[in-house]
């Protein structure tokens, strides 16, 4: 699970979302659906695109919100990320950032850099 890969507790993710950690547990188990706006925050906090949670998931809906945190590509993504020294260093450093707002700024920075690379 991506949350665990980045060293984020359910409580800290819940704080970022403005919900209880029990609600995060329900999202992760697929017991409760998650709104698009909350899914956007989750993707930012965890440093992945929103599609990460739905691509290839069985029964995914057209609007991109499945029944929970469907993570069909997790092992492939994790393998790619942790196979390089840079990816591992980035994940470790990101996991050590405690302030959710600062985490979002880091994600925004990396996203901007990646987008600039694709355009140029």
C-alpha positions in Angstrom: 0.0 0.0 0.0 1.3 3.4 -1.0 0.6 5.1 2.3 2.9 2.6 4.1 5.6 2.9 1.4 5.9 6.6 2.1 5.8 6.0 5.9 2.5 7.8 6.5 0.2 6.6 9.3 -3.5 6.4 8.9 -3.8 9.2 11.5 -1.6 11.5 9.6 -3.4 10.8 6.3 -6.7 11.4 8.1 -5.4 14.7 9.4 -4.6 15.8 5.8 -8.1 14.8 4.7 -10.0 16.2 7.7 -11.4 12.9 8.6 -10.9 10.3 11.4 -8.3 7.5 11.0 -11.2 5.1 11.2 -12.6 6.7 8.0 -9.2 6.1 6.3 -9.4 2.5 7.4 -12.8 2.2 5.7 -11.5 3.9 2.5 -8.5 1.5 2.4 -10.7 -1.6 2.9 -13.2 -0.4 0.3 -16.0 -0.2 2.9 -16.7 3.5 2.1 -16.4 5.4 -1.1 -14.1 8.4 -1.3 -15.1 11.7 -2.9 -13.1 13.1 -5.9 -11.9 16.0 -3.9 -10.5 13.8 -1.1 -9.0 11.4 -3.6 -7.2 14.4 -5.1 -5.7 15.3 -1.7 -4.8 11.6 -1.1 -2.9 11.5 -4.4 -1.1 14.7 -3.6 -0.1 13.6 -0.1 1.1 10.2 -1.3 2.8 11.7 -4.3 1.0 9.7 -7.1 -1.4 10.7 -9.8 -5.1 10.0 -9.1 -5.1 7.3 -11.8 -2.7 5.3 -9.7 -5.6 4.2 -7.5 -7.9 3.1 -10.3 -6.0 2.0 -13.4 -6.7 -1.6 -14.1 -8.9 -2.0 -11.0 -11.8 -4.4 -11.4 -15.1 -2.6 -11.5 -13.6 0.9 -11.8 -16.2 3.5 -12.5 -16.1 5.9 -15.4 -15.5 8.9 -13.1 -12.3 7.3 -11.7 -13.5 6.7 -8.2 -13.6 3.0 -7.4 -14.9 1.4 -4.3 -11.8 2.3 -2.3 -8.1 2.6 -2.8 -7.8 0.1 -5.6 -4.0 -0.4 -6.1 -3.7 -2.8 -9.0 -0.3 -1.4 -10.2 1.3 -0.9 -6.7 4.0 -3.6 -6.9 5.1 -2.5 -10.4 5.3 1.1 -9.3 7.1 0.3 -6.0 9.5 -1.9 -7.9 10.4 0.9 -10.3 10.6 3.5 -7.5 12.8 1.5 -5.2 15.0 0.0 -7.8 17.1 3.2 -8.1 19.2 4.9 -5.4 17.5 8.2 -6.3 14.0 6.8 -5.9 14.8 5.2 -2.6 16.5 8.4 -1.3 13.5 10.5 -2.5 11.0 8.2 -0.8 13.0 8.2 2.5 13.3 11.9 2.5 9.7 12.5 1.6 8.6 10.1 4.4 10.5 12.1 6.9 8.6 15.3 6.2 5.9 15.6 8.9 4.1 18.7 7.8 1.3 17.7 5.3 1.4 21.2 3.7 5.1 20.9 3.1 4.6 17.4 1.6 2.1 18.8 -0.8 4.6 21.5 -1.8 7.2 18.9 -2.5 4.7 16.9 -4.6 3.8 20.1 -6.5 7.5 20.8 -7.1 8.3 17.3 -8.4 5.2 17.3 -10.5 6.2 20.7 -12.1 9.7 19.4 -12.8 8.3 16.2 -14.4 5.8 18.2 -16.5 8.5 20.5 -17.6 10.6 17.5 -18.7 7.8 16.1 -20.8 7.2 19.5 -22.5 10.8 20.2 -23.2 
